[in-house]
Amino acid sequence: MNPRPHPDRSHDADAHVPLDGLAQVGSETPVGRPAQPEETAPTCVYLASDADSGFTVGEAIAVTGGETDTR
């Protein structure tokens, strides 16, 4: 499972995106900025927890900042 399918401002994103392109990461989303790790982490914790997500099967949970077409 990739816990960060959408661009965020993690150190990984900073290391792999050229500096001139970093300013554009997330700018196309309705919120107009990249996700912060603390905004995507609760979804990862939910999915990793059998107590909370044990009945969630085969679902795509989109944490996209309002972007609806993530193809």
Secondary structure, 3 states (H helix, E strand, C coil): CCCCCCCECCHHHHHHCCHHHHCCCCCCCCCCCCECHHHHHHHHHHHHCHHHHCCCCCCCCCCCCCCCCCC
